[in-house]
Amino acid sequence: MSEKHKDDVTGVETTGHEWDGIRELNNPLPKWWIYTFYATIVWCFAYWVVMPAWPYLTTEGWTYTKGVIGYEQRNVVMRELAAVNESRAGAMQQIAELPLTEVAADPALMELALGAGKAAFGDNCAPCHGSGAQGSKGFPNLNDDNWIWGGTLDDIHYTLVHGIRWEADADTRNNIMMAYGRDGLLTRAEIADVAEYVLSLTDRAENAEAAARGEEVFASQCVACHGEGGVGSRELGAPALNTAVWLYGGDRASIIESVSNGRRGTMPAWGGRLDEATIKSLTLFVHSLGGGE
């Protein structure tokens, strides 16, 4: 049974608790700490009334108490963004109206365009092309000088405006690779031979006879787009097959997959989604990454 008594050393009364001969002193919290604690409770209730605080469910869905002063951080941010946009509206209008080459030649406009383009890229393009525009399987790397549809300012701008294989835009870049296996255009043996020939273009073929047979099939089925020797065609969006750069993979299995089922990668037409100044800024930013022509 616990018994309270005063500690002989400190003269402070104990709580009556004892563990292995050790007693607990009954030292109360300082007054200032107690008062601060009470003040935070009062402040908490005041905050709930004054500021947005509590979520609640209505017939239209979830909402929250607005507070008596109606403060919202989102409104503050929107006002700040509006002020920034207003301050650079004139320069962005110039970017929208001037040819890309003239914008690139003006250091001040170019600096603004690159900043705006980088922000727009992060918002709209990074999910596919990567935050550093490094690309991934099926999504081109925009840092190098390997371009499927061309890497000049005009080429990039056209691609951004009209997209690739985007049905909603009549001027979209729209060449496709057929599914030679799935649609029964080539036999499995012919597809394997074509893959062997494509591998031979980068000195990786293992069967010279199969590569020779594949060359004949390539000449009748693939040359029209990919060109003699697999050099590719930017006008048709047909990638070069004689380099180490592969959009969907350059190993034998990936090549067979491409020939068998075709490839129809798409890119949105940003012309109906972004304003001209933003599209031009994106064009200049992508062009500046290192692979622009």
Secondary structure, 3 states (H helix, E strand, C coil): CCCCCECCCCCCEEEEEEECCEEEECCCCCHHHHHHHHHHHHHHHHHHHHCCCCEEEECCEEEECCCCCCCCHHHHHHHHHHHHHHHCHHHHHHHHHCCHHHHHHCHHHHHHHHHHHHHHHHHHCHHHHCCCCCCECCECCCCCCCCCCCCCHHHHHHHHHHCECCCCCCCCECCCCCCCCCCCCCCHHHHHHHHHHHHHCCCCCCCHHHHHHHHHHHHHHCHHHHCHHHCCECCCCECCCCCCCCCCCCCHHHHHHHHHHCCCCCECCHHHCCCHHHHHHHHHHHHHCCCCC
